[in-house]
Amino acid sequence: MTVEIRDATADDWPAIWPFFREIVTARETYTYDPDLTEEQARALWMSPSASPLARTTVAVDADGTVLGSANMYPNRPGPGAHVASASFMVDAKARGRGVGRLLCEDMIAWATRTGFRSIQFNAVVETNGPAVRLWQSLGFRIAGTVPEAFDHPKLGYVGLHVMYRPLP
């Protein structure tokens, strides 16, 4: 499968919204409010930060179908702006085909090019094994886990990992 990662445009939102909504309302992997309106979700995902460095991307197949999306931005403003962060979502129909890996590899390259010193993921649900394993395979390590910080709909209170990766 040929996948291209490119900057998202406003025209991509209608393709992102269905899987964004499905992932968020499942309440298994994201701390986003499941009652977000489409307008709130669009603002959150497509403009993740006031920083001019913020970027949203999409992964598209050869037909132009949006398979997944990522957004990236400085983790914190001011003295914390040298650390990048990101969020990733892959449509259920495209999972297990390397789309998340490609999105993250693109994000790592962006953060390196942009001059960030490291990347921090603030809230990786510890029971999201595929994501944890993927991030670890790309050089992230678990810096710590906040116990019972996430209320999983099936498993109850589970931890949130803070994951970290230095950049060259």
DSSP file with accessible surface (Angstrom, degrees, kcal/mol):
  #  RESIDUE AA STRUCTURE BP1 BP2  ACC     N-H-->O    O-->H-N    N-H-->O    O-->H-N    TCO  KAPPA ALPHA  PHI   PSI    X-CA   Y-CA   Z-CA
    1    1 A M              0   0  123      0, 0.0     2,-0.5     0, 0.0    60,-0.0   0.000 360.0 360.0 360.0 128.1    0.0    0.0    0.0
    2    2 A T        -     0   0  109      2,-0.0    60,-0.6     0, 0.0     2,-0.4  -0.783 360.0-176.5 -88.8 126.1    1.4    3.4   -1.0
    3    3 A V  E     -A   61   0A  29     -2,-0.5     2,-0.4    58,-0.2    58,-0.2  -0.993   9.7-162.7-127.4 132.0    0.8    6.0    1.7
    4    4 A E  E     -A   60   0A 112     56,-2.8    56,-2.8    -2,-0.4     2,-0.5  -0.930   8.2-150.4-110.8 136.2    1.7    9.7    1.4
    5    5 A I  E     +A   59   0A  38     -2,-0.4     2,-0.3    54,-0.2    54,-0.2  -0.935  31.2 157.7-103.4 126.0    1.9   12.0    4.4
    6    6 A R  E     -A   58   0A  68     52,-2.3    52,-2.7    -2,-0.5     2,-0.1  -0.940  48.3 -79.6-141.7 164.3    1.1   15.6    3.6
    7    7 A D  E     -A   57   0A  92     -2,-0.3    50,-0.3    50,-0.2     2,-0.1  -0.418  53.2-116.5 -63.0 138.8   -0.1   18.7    5.4
    8    8 A A        -     0   0   21     48,-3.0     2,-0.3    62,-0.2    48,-0.2  -0.465  27.5-157.6 -74.9 150.9   -3.8   18.6    6.1
    9    9 A T    >>  -     0   0   66     -2,-0.1     3,-2.1     1,-0.0     4,-0.5  -0.798  35.8-101.1-119.7 168.1   -6.1   21.2    4.5
   10   10 A A  G >4 S+     0   0   56     -2,-0.3     3,-1.2     1,-0.3    -1,-0.0   0.840 121.3  64.1 -57.5 -31.1   -9.6   22.4    5.5
   11   11 A D  G 34 S+     0   0  144      1,-0.2    -1,-0.3     2,-0.1     4,-0.2   0.665  93.6  62.1 -68.6 -15.6  -11.0   20.0    2.8
   12   12 A D  G X> S+     0   0   13     -3,-2.1     4,-1.6     1,-0.2     3,-1.3   0.697  80.5  84.0 -81.1 -20.7   -9.6   17.0    4.7
   13   13 A W  H <X S+     0   0    1     -3,-1.2     4,-3.1    -4,-0.5     3,-0.4   0.892  82.1  58.4 -55.3 -44.5  -11.7   17.6    7.8
   14   14 A P  H 34 S+     0   0   86      0, 0.0    -1,-0.3     0, 0.0    -2,-0.1   0.831 110.8  44.7 -57.1 -26.2  -14.9   15.8    6.5
   15   15 A A  H <> S+     0   0   42     -3,-1.3     4,-0.5    -4,-0.2    -2,-0.2   0.780 115.9  46.3 -84.7 -28.7  -12.7   12.7    6.1
   16   16 A I  H  X S+     0   0    0     -4,-1.6     4,-2.6    -3,-0.4     3,-0.4   0.885  99.1  69.7 -77.4 -41.4  -11.0   13.0    9.5
   17   17 A W  H  X S+     0   0   31     -4,-3.1     4,-3.1     1,-0.2     5,-0.3   0.864  92.6  55.1 -52.3 -44.9  -14.2   13.8   11.5
   18   18 A P  H  > S+     0   0   56      0, 0.0     4,-2.2     0, 0.0    -1,-0.2   0.941 116.0  36.6 -60.0 -43.8  -15.8   10.3   11.3
   19   19 A F  H  X S+     0   0    1     -4,-0.5     4,-2.6    -3,-0.4     5,-0.3   0.876 115.3  55.4 -79.1 -29.8  -12.8    8.4   12.7
   20   20 A F  H  X S+     0   0    2     -4,-2.6     4,-2.7     2,-0.2     5,-0.3   0.971 111.6  44.6 -58.4 -51.3  -12.0   11.2   15.1
   21   21 A R  H  X S+     0   0  112     -4,-3.1     4,-2.8    -5,-0.2     5,-0.3   0.924 113.4  50.4 -59.9 -44.5  -15.6   10.9   16.5
   22   22 A E  H  X S+     0   0   97     -4,-2.2     4,-1.3    -5,-0.3    -1,-0.2   0.929 113.9  44.2 -61.5 -45.0  -15.4    7.1   16.6
   23   23 A I  H  X>S+     0   0   13     -4,-2.6     4,-0.7     2,-0.2     5,-0.6   0.934 116.8  44.9 -66.4 -46.6  -12.1    7.1   18.5
   24   24 A V  H ><5S+     0   0    4     -4,-2.7     3,-1.1    -5,-0.3    -2,-0.2   0.923 112.8  49.3 -68.7 -41.5  -13.1    9.8   20.9
   25   25 A T  H 3<5S+     0   0   73     -4,-2.8    -1,-0.2    -5,-0.3    -2,-0.2   0.758 100.0  66.0 -73.3 -19.2  -16.5    8.5   21.7
   26   26 A A  H 3<5S-     0   0   43     -4,-1.3    -1,-0.3    -5,-0.3    -2,-0.2   0.771  90.4-154.3 -67.7 -25.7  -15.1    5.0   22.3
   27   27 A R  T <<5 +     0   0  108     -3,-1.1    -3,-0.1    -4,-0.7    -2,-0.1   0.748  60.8 109.3  59.6  29.7  -13.3    6.5   25.3
   28   28 A E  S   <S+     0   0   60     -5,-0.6    99,-0.1   124,-0.2    -1,-0.1   0.658  86.0  14.4-106.4 -19.8  -10.5    3.9   25.2
   29   29 A T  S    S+     0   0   38     -6,-0.4    96,-0.5     1,-0.2     2,-0.4   0.527 111.7  60.6-136.2 -11.3   -7.5    5.9   24.0
   30   30 A Y        -     0   0   41     -7,-0.3    -1,-0.2    -6,-0.1    94,-0.1  -0.966  56.0-148.2-128.5 145.0   -8.0    9.7   24.2
   31   31 A T        +     0   0   83     -2,-0.4    -1,-0.1    92,-0.2    -7,-0.0   0.357  60.9 124.6 -87.7   4.9   -8.8   12.0   27.1
   32   32 A Y  S    S-     0   0   42      1,-0.1    -2,-0.1     2,-0.1    -5,-0.1  -0.342  77.2 -95.6 -64.0 148.3  -10.8   14.3   24.8
   33   33 A D    >   -     0   0   89      1,-0.2     3,-1.8     2,-0.1    -1,-0.1  -0.466  27.7-145.2 -64.3 121.6  -14.3   15.0   25.9
   34   34 A P  T 3  S+     0   0   38      0, 0.0    -1,-0.2     0, 0.0    -9,-0.1   0.668  96.5  63.1 -67.2 -11.2  -16.6   12.5   24.1
   35   35 A D  T 3  S+     0   0  135    -11,-0.1    -2,-0.1     2,-0.0   -10,-0.0   0.257  72.3 137.4 -96.2  13.2  -19.3   15.2   23.9
   36   36 A L    <   -     0   0   37     -3,-1.8     2,-0.1     1,-0.1   -12,-0.0  -0.312  53.2-127.4 -55.4 138.1  -17.2   17.5   21.7
   37   37 A T     >  -     0   0   62      1,-0.1     4,-2.7     4,-0.0     5,-0.2  -0.405  25.7-106.2 -77.0 166.4  -19.2   19.1   18.9
   38   38 A E  H  > S+     0   0   72      1,-0.2     4,-2.8     2,-0.2     5,-0.2   0.913 122.6  51.9 -60.4 -39.8  -17.8   18.8   15.4
   39   39 A E  H  > S+     0   0  138      2,-0.2     4,-2.2     1,-0.2    -1,-0.2   0.912 111.0  46.6 -64.2 -42.7  -16.8   22.4   15.5
   40   40 A Q  H  > S+     0   0  101      2,-0.2     4,-2.4     1,-0.2    -1,-0.2   0.916 113.2  49.4 -64.3 -42.9  -14.9   22.0   18.7
   41   41 A A  H  X S+     0   0    0     -4,-2.7     4,-2.9     2,-0.2     5,-0.3   0.920 109.8  51.3 -63.3 -43.0  -13.2   18.9   17.5
   42   42 A R  H  X S+     0   0   98     -4,-2.8     4,-2.9    -5,-0.2     5,-0.5   0.932 111.4  46.9 -60.9 -46.0  -12.2   20.6   14.3
   43   43 A A  H  X S+     0   0   59     -4,-2.2     4,-1.4     1,-0.2    -1,-0.2   0.922 114.6  47.8 -62.2 -42.3  -10.7   23.5   16.1
   44   44 A L  H  < S+     0   0   65     -4,-2.4    -2,-0.2    -5,-0.2    -1,-0.2   0.916 122.0  32.9 -64.6 -44.6   -8.9   21.2   18.5
   45   45 A W  H  < S+     0   0    0     -4,-2.9    -2,-0.2    -5,-0.2    -3,-0.2   0.911 122.4  41.9 -83.4 -44.6   -7.5   18.9   15.8
   46   46 A M  H  < S+     0   0   37     -4,-2.9    -3,-0.2    -5,-0.3    -2,-0.2   0.728 128.2  29.8 -81.2 -21.2   -6.8   21.2   12.9
   47   47 A S  S  < S+     0   0   85     -4,-1.4    -1,-0.3    -5,-0.5    -2,-0.1  -0.604  71.6 165.9-132.4  71.4   -5.4   24.1   15.0
   48   48 A P        +     0   0   30      0, 0.0     2,-0.3     0, 0.0    -1,-0.1   0.609  65.1  12.0 -71.1  -9.6   -3.8   22.3   17.9
   49   49 A S        -     0   0   42      2,-0.2     5,-0.1    23,-0.1    23,-0.1  -0.990  64.3-124.2-160.6 154.6   -1.8   25.2   19.1
   50   50 A A  S    S+     0   0  108     -2,-0.3    -1,-0.1     3,-0.0    23,-0.0   0.599  79.4 113.1 -76.9 -10.1   -1.4   29.0   18.7
   51   51 A S  S >  S-     0   0   28      1,-0.2     3,-1.6    23,-0.1    -2,-0.2  -0.359  73.3-134.6 -63.7 137.9    2.3   28.3   17.9
   52   52 A P  T 3  S+     0   0  133      0, 0.0    -1,-0.2     0, 0.0    -2,-0.0   0.688 105.8  64.3 -65.5 -13.5    3.2   29.1   14.3
   53   53 A L  T 3  S+     0   0   75      2,-0.0    19,-0.1    61,-0.0    -2,-0.1   0.633  75.4 116.9 -81.8 -15.5    5.1   25.8   14.4
   54   54 A A    <   -     0   0   29     -3,-1.6     2,-0.3    -5,-0.1    19,-0.2  -0.230  42.7-179.2 -57.8 144.5    1.8   23.8   14.8
   55   55 A R  E     - B   0  72A  38     17,-2.6    17,-2.8     2,-0.0     2,-0.4  -0.999  20.3-159.8-148.9 140.7    1.1   21.4   12.0
   56   56 A T  E     - B   0  71A  14     -2,-0.3   -48,-3.0    15,-0.2     2,-0.3  -0.985  19.2-174.8-121.5 135.6   -1.7   18.9   11.1
   57   57 A T  E     -AB   7  70A   0     13,-3.1    13,-1.8    -2,-0.4     2,-0.3  -0.817  12.8-151.1-124.3 164.6   -1.0   16.1    8.6
   58   58 A V  E     -AB   6  69A   0    -52,-2.7   -52,-2.3    -2,-0.3     2,-0.5  -0.971  12.4-138.6-131.1 150.7   -3.0   13.4    6.9
   59   59 A A  E     -AB   5  68A   0      9,-2.4     8,-3.5    -2,-0.3     9,-1.1  -0.952  30.3-176.7-103.4 125.0   -1.9   10.0    5.6
   60   60 A V  E     -AB   4  66A   4    -56,-2.8   -56,-2.8    -2,-0.5     6,-0.2  -0.938  18.5-133.7-125.8 147.3   -3.6    9.3    2.2
   61   61 A D  E >   -A    3   0A  36      4,-1.8     3,-2.3    -2,-0.4   -58,-0.2  -0.249  46.5 -82.4 -86.2-176.4   -3.5    6.3    0.0
   62   62 A A  T 3  S+     0   0   87    -60,-0.6   -59,-0.1     1,-0.3    -1,-0.1   0.769 131.5  53.4 -61.2 -25.0   -3.0    6.4   -3.8
   63   63 A D  T 3  S-     0   0  144      2,-0.1    -1,-0.3     1,-0.0     3,-0.1   0.447 120.3-108.0 -87.0  -3.3   -6.6    7.2   -4.3
   64   64 A G    <   +     0   0   42     -3,-2.3     2,-0.3     1,-0.3    -2,-0.1   0.510  66.1 153.3  88.4   6.3   -6.4   10.2   -1.9
   65   65 A T        -     0   0   76      1,-0.1    -4,-1.8     2,-0.0     2,-0.5  -0.524  48.6-121.8 -71.4 130.5   -8.5    8.5    0.8
   66   66 A V  E     +B   60   0A  11     -2,-0.3    -6,-0.2    -6,-0.2     3,-0.1  -0.625  35.3 173.2 -76.1 121.0   -7.6    9.8    4.2
   67   67 A L  E     -     0   0A   8     -8,-3.5    24,-2.6    -2,-0.5     2,-0.3   0.668  61.7 -20.9-100.1 -25.4   -6.4    6.9    6.4
   68   68 A G  E     -BC  59  90A   0     -9,-1.1    -9,-2.4    22,-0.3    -1,-0.3  -0.972  56.3-142.2-171.5 175.5   -5.2    8.8    9.4
   69   69 A S  E     -BC  58  89A   0     20,-3.1    20,-2.8    -2,-0.3     2,-0.3  -0.985   6.7-167.3-152.4 155.6   -4.1   12.1   10.8
   70   70 A A  E     -BC  57  88A   0    -13,-1.8   -13,-3.1    -2,-0.3     2,-0.4  -0.975   5.3-158.9-140.1 152.9   -1.6   13.7   13.2
   71   71 A N  E     -BC  56  87A   1     16,-2.2    16,-2.0    -2,-0.3     2,-0.3  -0.974  12.4-172.2-130.1 151.5   -1.2   17.0   14.8
   72   72 A M  E     +BC  55  86A   0    -17,-2.8   -17,-2.6    -2,-0.4    14,-0.2  -0.986  14.5 143.4-145.1 152.6    2.1   18.3   16.2
   73   73 A Y  E     - C   0  85A  37     12,-2.0    12,-2.5    -2,-0.3     2,-0.2  -0.971  56.9 -60.4-173.9 165.2    3.1   21.4   18.2
   74   74 A P  E     - C   0  84A  15      0, 0.0    10,-0.3     0, 0.0     7,-0.1  -0.483  46.1-133.9 -63.7 137.1    5.3   22.6   21.0
   75   75 A N  S    S+     0   0   12      8,-3.7     6,-0.2     5,-0.3     9,-0.1   0.868  84.1   2.7 -62.2 -39.2    4.4   20.7   24.2
   76   76 A R  S    S-     0   0  142      4,-0.7     7,-0.2     7,-0.5    -1,-0.1  -0.969  80.6-109.9-142.0 158.5    4.3   23.9   26.3
   77   77 A P  S >  S+     0   0  108      0, 0.0     3,-2.0     0, 0.0     5,-0.1  -0.252  79.9   3.6 -80.5 175.7    4.9   27.6   25.6
   78   78 A G  G >  S+     0   0   56      1,-0.3     3,-2.4     2,-0.2     4,-0.2  -0.192 135.2  11.0  56.5-127.4    7.8   29.7   26.6
   79   79 A P  G 3  S+     0   0  129      0, 0.0    -1,-0.3     0, 0.0     3,-0.3   0.607 133.2  51.6 -64.7  -9.3   10.6   27.8   28.4
   80   80 A G  G X  S+     0   0   20     -3,-2.0     3,-1.6     1,-0.1    -4,-0.7   0.377  78.9  99.4-102.8   4.3    9.0   24.4   27.5
   81   81 A A  T <   +     0   0   37     -3,-2.4    -1,-0.1     1,-0.3    -3,-0.1   0.533  66.0  72.9 -74.2  -4.0    8.7   25.2   23.8
   82   82 A H  T 3  S+     0   0   89     -3,-0.3    35,-2.9    -4,-0.2    36,-1.0   0.493  86.0  77.0 -86.6  -0.9   11.8   23.2   22.9
   83   83 A V  E <  S- d   0 118A  18     -3,-1.6    -8,-3.7    -7,-0.2    -7,-0.5  -0.934  73.7-149.1-110.8 126.2    9.9   20.0   23.5
   84   84 A A  E     -Cd  74 119A   0     34,-2.8    36,-3.0    -2,-0.5     2,-0.3  -0.494  13.1-173.0 -88.0 162.1    7.4   18.8   20.8
   85   85 A S  E     -C   73   0A   2    -12,-2.5   -12,-2.0    34,-0.2     2,-0.3  -0.929   3.5-179.0-144.4 170.3    4.2   16.8   21.3
   86   86 A A  E     -C   72   0A   8     34,-0.3     2,-0.3    -2,-0.3   -14,-0.2  -0.988  18.6-143.7-163.6 163.9    1.7   15.2   19.0
   87   87 A S  E     -C   71   0A  15    -16,-2.0   -16,-2.2    -2,-0.3     2,-0.4  -0.978  17.8-161.8-134.7 149.2   -1.5   13.3   18.7
   88   88 A F  E     -C   70   0A  19     -2,-0.3     2,-0.4   -18,-0.2   -18,-0.2  -0.988   9.8-179.3-135.7 141.2   -2.3   10.6   16.2
   89   89 A M  E     -C   69   0A   4    -20,-2.8   -20,-3.1    -2,-0.4     2,-0.4  -0.992   5.4-169.0-140.5 133.9   -5.5    8.9   14.9
   90   90 A V  E     -C   68   0A  19     -2,-0.4   -22,-0.3   -22,-0.3     5,-0.1  -0.981  31.7-110.3-123.3 132.7   -5.9    6.2   12.3
   91   91 A D    >>  -     0   0   19    -24,-2.6     3,-2.3    -2,-0.4     4,-0.6  -0.319  28.4-122.1 -56.8 137.8   -9.2    5.1   10.8
   92   92 A A  G >4 S+     0   0   42      1,-0.3     3,-0.8     2,-0.2    -1,-0.1   0.840 112.1  60.6 -53.6 -33.3  -10.2    1.7   12.0
   93   93 A K  G 34 S+     0   0  165      1,-0.2    -1,-0.3     3,-0.0    -2,-0.1   0.684 109.7  41.8 -70.1 -15.9  -10.3    0.5    8.4
   94   94 A A  G X4>S+     0   0    1     -3,-2.3     3,-1.0   -27,-0.2     5,-0.5   0.404  85.3 122.0-111.5   0.8   -6.6    1.3    8.0
   95   95 A R  T <<5 +     0   0  123     -3,-0.8    -3,-0.0    -4,-0.6   -27,-0.0  -0.304  68.7  28.8 -68.3 149.8   -5.2    0.1   11.3
   96   96 A G  T 3 5S+     0   0   86      1,-0.0    -1,-0.2     0, 0.0    -4,-0.0   0.536  95.1  96.0  81.4   8.9   -2.4   -2.5   11.4
   97   97 A R  T < 5S-     0   0  129     -3,-1.0    -2,-0.1     0, 0.0    -1,-0.0   0.195 104.0 -96.8-116.6  14.8   -1.0   -1.4    8.0
   98   98 A G  T  >5S+     0   0   35      3,-0.0     4,-2.3     4,-0.0     5,-0.2   0.521  86.2 125.0  88.4   5.2    1.7    0.9    9.2
   99   99 A V  H  ><S+     0   0    2     -5,-0.5     4,-2.6     1,-0.2     5,-0.2   0.938  75.1  48.7 -66.1 -45.1   -0.2    4.2    8.9
  100  100 A G  H  > S+     0   0   14      1,-0.2     4,-2.5     2,-0.2    -1,-0.2   0.910 110.9  51.5 -61.0 -41.3    0.5    5.2   12.5
  101  101 A R  H  > S+     0   0   91      2,-0.2     4,-3.0     1,-0.2     5,-0.2   0.936 110.5  48.1 -61.0 -47.1    4.2    4.4   12.1
  102  102 A L  H  X S+     0   0   64     -4,-2.3     4,-2.3     1,-0.2    -2,-0.2   0.912 111.4  50.3 -61.8 -41.4    4.4    6.6    9.0
  103  103 A L  H  X S+     0   0    0     -4,-2.6     4,-2.0     2,-0.2    -1,-0.2   0.919 114.0  44.8 -62.3 -42.7    2.6    9.4   10.7
  104  104 A C  H  X S+     0   0    0     -4,-2.5     4,-2.8     2,-0.2    -2,-0.2   0.904 110.5  53.0 -71.3 -39.4    4.9    9.3   13.7
  105  105 A E  H  X S+     0   0   84     -4,-3.0     4,-2.3     1,-0.2    -1,-0.2   0.918 110.6  48.8 -59.8 -40.5    8.1    9.0   11.6
  106  106 A D  H  X S+     0   0   33     -4,-2.3     4,-2.6    -5,-0.2    -1,-0.2   0.912 110.8  50.5 -63.5 -41.0    6.9   12.1    9.7
  107  107 A M  H  X S+     0   0    0     -4,-2.0     4,-2.8     2,-0.2    -2,-0.2   0.913 109.4  50.2 -64.0 -42.8    6.3   13.8   13.1
  108  108 A I  H  X S+     0   0   18     -4,-2.8     4,-2.4     2,-0.2    -1,-0.2   0.929 111.6  48.6 -62.0 -43.3    9.8   12.9   14.3
  109  109 A A  H  X S+     0   0   44     -4,-2.3     4,-2.9    -5,-0.2     5,-0.2   0.918 112.1  49.4 -62.8 -42.8   11.4   14.2   11.1
  110  110 A W  H  X S+     0   0   15     -4,-2.6     4,-2.4     2,-0.2    -2,-0.2   0.936 111.4  48.4 -60.2 -48.3    9.4   17.5   11.5
  111  111 A A  H  X>S+     0   0    0     -4,-2.8     5,-2.2     1,-0.2     4,-0.7   0.895 113.5  47.6 -62.8 -38.3   10.4   17.9   15.1
  112  112 A T  H ><5S+     0   0   55     -4,-2.4     3,-1.0    -5,-0.2    -2,-0.2   0.955 114.0  46.1 -66.5 -49.6   14.0   17.3   14.2
  113  113 A R  H 3<5S+     0   0  160     -4,-2.9    -2,-0.2     1,-0.2    -1,-0.2   0.849 110.4  54.4 -58.4 -37.9   13.9   19.7   11.2
  114  114 A T  H 3<5S-     0   0   49     -4,-2.4    -1,-0.2    -5,-0.2    -2,-0.2   0.633 118.2-110.3 -78.4 -13.6   12.2   22.3   13.3
  115  115 A G  T <<5 +     0   0   58     -3,-1.0    -3,-0.2    -4,-0.7    -2,-0.1   0.591  59.6 155.8  97.7  12.8   14.9   22.3   16.0
  116  116 A F      < -     0   0   11     -5,-2.2    -1,-0.2    -6,-0.2   -33,-0.2  -0.383  37.7-146.0 -67.0 151.7   13.0   20.6   18.9
  117  117 A R  S    S-     0   0  179    -35,-2.9    50,-2.4     1,-0.2     2,-0.3   0.707  72.4 -12.8 -90.4 -23.7   15.3   18.9   21.4
  118  118 A S  E     -dE  83 166A   7    -36,-1.0   -34,-2.8    48,-0.3     2,-0.4  -0.961  61.3-117.1-163.5 175.6   12.9   16.1   22.3
  119  119 A I  E     -dE  84 165A   0     46,-2.5    46,-2.3    -2,-0.3     2,-0.4  -0.990  21.7-169.5-128.4 137.5    9.3   14.8   22.0
  120  120 A Q  E     - E   0 164A  56    -36,-3.0     2,-0.6    -2,-0.4   -34,-0.3  -0.994  11.2-158.4-129.0 126.2    6.9   14.2   24.9
  121  121 A F  E     - E   0 163A   8     42,-3.0    42,-2.4    -2,-0.4     3,-0.3  -0.931  11.9-163.0 -98.9 123.0    3.6   12.4   24.7
  122  122 A N  E    S+     0   0A  51     -2,-0.6     2,-0.1     1,-0.2    -1,-0.1   0.716  71.6  22.6 -83.2 -24.9    1.6   13.5   27.7
  123  123 A A  E     +     0   0A  39      2,-0.1     2,-0.7    40,-0.0    -1,-0.2  -0.544  60.3 163.1-152.1  76.1   -1.2   11.0   28.0
  124  124 A V  E     - E   0 161A  13     37,-2.7    37,-3.4    -3,-0.3     2,-0.2  -0.875  43.3-123.6 -96.7 115.6   -0.7    7.5   26.4
  125  125 A V  E >   - E   0 160A   1     -2,-0.7     3,-2.3   -96,-0.5    35,-0.2  -0.410  15.1-138.3 -62.7 124.3   -3.3    5.2   27.9
  126  126 A E  T 3  S+     0   0   81     33,-2.6    -1,-0.2     1,-0.3    34,-0.1   0.770 100.7  57.0 -61.0 -24.5   -1.3    2.3   29.4
  127  127 A T  T 3  S+     0   0   58     32,-0.3     2,-1.8     1,-0.2    -1,-0.3   0.499  79.1  95.0 -85.8  -0.7   -3.8   -0.3   28.1
  128  128 A N    <>  +     0   0   38     -3,-2.3     4,-2.4     1,-0.2     3,-0.4  -0.531  53.7 171.5 -86.7  70.8   -3.4    0.9   24.5
  129  129 A G  H  >  +     0   0   17     -2,-1.8     4,-2.9     1,-0.2     5,-0.3   0.860  68.0  55.0 -53.4 -45.6   -0.8   -1.8   23.9
  130  130 A P  H  > S+     0   0   84      0, 0.0     4,-2.2     0, 0.0    -1,-0.2   0.931 112.7  43.3 -58.6 -42.0   -0.5   -1.2   20.1
  131  131 A A  H  > S+     0   0   15     -3,-0.4     4,-3.0     2,-0.2     5,-0.3   0.938 113.8  50.0 -68.3 -45.3    0.3    2.5   20.6
  132  132 A V  H  X S+     0   0   14     -4,-2.4     4,-2.5    -7,-0.2     5,-0.2   0.947 113.7  45.8 -59.4 -46.5    2.7    1.9   23.5
  133  133 A R  H  X S+     0   0  156     -4,-2.9     4,-2.3    -5,-0.2    -1,-0.2   0.907 113.3  50.1 -63.8 -40.5    4.6   -0.8   21.5
  134  134 A L  H  X S+     0   0   35     -4,-2.2     4,-1.1    -5,-0.3    -2,-0.2   0.958 111.5  46.9 -63.2 -48.3    4.7    1.4   18.4
  135  135 A W  H ><>S+     0   0   21     -4,-3.0     5,-2.4     1,-0.2     3,-0.7   0.923 112.5  50.5 -62.3 -41.0    6.0    4.4   20.2
  136  136 A Q  H ><5S+     0   0   89     -4,-2.5     3,-1.8    -5,-0.3    -1,-0.2   0.906 106.1  54.9 -63.3 -38.9    8.7    2.3   22.0
  137  137 A S  H 3<5S+     0   0   67     -4,-2.3    -1,-0.2     1,-0.3    -2,-0.2   0.750 106.0  54.3 -66.5 -19.7    9.8    0.8   18.6
  138  138 A L  T <<5S-     0   0   19     -4,-1.1    -1,-0.3    -3,-0.7    -2,-0.2   0.193 131.9 -89.8 -99.1  15.0   10.3    4.4   17.4
  139  139 A G  T < 5S+     0   0   44     -3,-1.8     2,-0.2     1,-0.3    -3,-0.2   0.482  81.9 134.9  96.3   4.4   12.6    5.2   20.3
  140  140 A F      < -     0   0    7     -5,-2.4     2,-0.3    -6,-0.2    -1,-0.3  -0.577  33.6-163.7 -83.2 149.0   10.2    6.5   23.0
  141  141 A R  E     -F  164   0A 143     23,-2.6    23,-2.6    -2,-0.2     2,-0.7  -0.925  29.3-103.4-127.6 156.7   10.4    5.4   26.5
  142  142 A I  E     -F  163   0A  60     -2,-0.3    21,-0.3    21,-0.2     3,-0.1  -0.710  31.0-175.3 -79.9 115.8    8.0    5.6   29.4
  143  143 A A  E     -     0   0A  67     19,-2.9     2,-0.3    -2,-0.7    -1,-0.2   0.765  65.6 -36.1 -81.8 -27.0    9.1    8.4   31.6
  144  144 A G  E     -F  162   0A  32     18,-1.2    18,-2.8    -3,-0.1     2,-0.4  -0.948  53.1-123.4 177.7 167.3    6.4    7.8   34.2
  145  145 A T  E     -F  161   0A  56     -2,-0.3    16,-0.2    16,-0.2   -22,-0.0  -0.997  12.5-143.3-132.5 128.9    2.8    6.7   34.6
  146  146 A V  E >   -F  160   0A  78     14,-2.9    14,-1.8    -2,-0.4     3,-1.2  -0.828  33.4-127.2 -88.9 110.6    0.1    8.6   36.4
  147  147 A P  E 3  S-     0   0A 104      0, 0.0    12,-0.1     0, 0.0    11,-0.1  -0.306  80.2  -4.9 -63.3 140.1   -1.9    5.8   38.1
  148  148 A E  E 3  S+     0   0A 138      9,-0.2    11,-0.2     1,-0.1    10,-0.1   0.714  87.1 134.7  53.8  30.7   -5.7    5.7   37.6
  149  149 A A  E <   +     0   0A  46     -3,-1.2     2,-0.4     9,-0.2    10,-0.2   0.561  60.3  57.7 -86.6  -5.8   -5.6    9.0   35.5
  150  150 A F  E    S-F  158   0A  14      8,-2.3     8,-2.9    -4,-0.2     2,-1.1  -0.990  71.7-145.4-130.4 129.9   -7.8    7.6   32.8
  151  151 A D  E     -F  157   0A  72     -2,-0.4     6,-0.2     6,-0.2     5,-0.0  -0.769  21.5-161.8 -96.2  94.1  -11.4    6.2   33.2
  152  152 A H  E  >  -F  156   0A  13      4,-2.6     4,-1.7    -2,-1.1  -124,-0.2  -0.560  19.0-132.9 -76.9 137.1  -11.6    3.4   30.7
  153  153 A P  T  4 S+     0   0   68      0, 0.0    -1,-0.1     0, 0.0  -125,-0.1   0.759 102.0  23.7 -66.4 -23.2  -15.2    2.3   29.9
  154  154 A K  T  4 S+     0   0  156      2,-0.2  -126,-0.0  -126,-0.0    -2,-0.0   0.725 130.1  38.2-109.1 -32.1  -14.4   -1.4   30.2
  155  155 A L  T  4 S-     0   0  106      1,-0.3     2,-0.1     3,-0.0    -4,-0.0   0.474  93.6-140.1-103.2  -4.3  -11.3   -1.6   32.5
  156  156 A G  E  <  + F   0 152A  27     -4,-1.7    -4,-2.6     2,-0.0     2,-0.4  -0.467  65.1   5.9  77.7-150.3  -12.1    1.2   34.9
  157  157 A Y  E    S+ F   0 151A 143     -6,-0.2     2,-0.3    -2,-0.1    -6,-0.2  -0.545  74.2 166.4 -76.4 121.9   -9.3    3.4   36.2
  158  158 A V  E     - F   0 150A  12     -8,-2.9    -8,-2.3    -2,-0.4    -9,-0.2  -0.845  34.4 -91.7-128.6 167.4   -6.0    2.8   34.3
  159  159 A G  E     -     0   0A   0     -2,-0.3   -33,-2.6   -11,-0.2     2,-0.5  -0.327  22.1-137.6 -81.8 159.6   -2.8    4.8   34.1
  160  160 A L  E     -EF 125 146A  19    -14,-1.8   -14,-2.9   -35,-0.2     2,-0.3  -0.981  20.3-143.0-113.8 124.0   -1.6    7.4   31.6
  161  161 A H  E     -EF 124 145A  17    -37,-3.4   -37,-2.7    -2,-0.5     2,-0.6  -0.655   2.4-148.1 -82.5 142.4    2.0    7.1   30.4
  162  162 A V  E     - F   0 144A  37    -18,-2.8   -19,-2.9    -2,-0.3   -18,-1.2  -0.959  25.4-163.6-100.4 122.0    4.1   10.1   29.8
  163  163 A M  E     -EF 121 142A   0    -42,-2.4   -42,-3.0    -2,-0.6     2,-0.3  -0.893   6.7-168.7-115.0 147.3    6.4    9.0   27.0
  164  164 A Y  E     -EF 120 141A  69    -23,-2.6   -23,-2.6    -2,-0.4   -44,-0.2  -0.970  12.7-178.8-139.2 143.9    9.6   10.7   25.9
  165  165 A R  E     -E  119   0A  56    -46,-2.3   -46,-2.5    -2,-0.3   -25,-0.1  -0.949  20.9-139.5-144.1 122.5   12.1   10.6   23.0
  166  166 A P  E     -E  118   0A  63      0, 0.0   -48,-0.3     0, 0.0   -49,-0.1  -0.417  19.3-139.1 -73.1 156.6   15.3   12.7   22.7
  167  167 A L              0   0   21    -50,-2.4   -59,-0.0    -2,-0.1    -2,-0.0  -0.864 360.0 360.0-114.4 154.8   16.1   14.1   19.3
  168  168 A P              0   0  143      0, 0.0    -1,-0.1     0, 0.0     0, 0.0  -0.181 360.0 360.0 -65.3 360.0   19.5   14.3   17.7
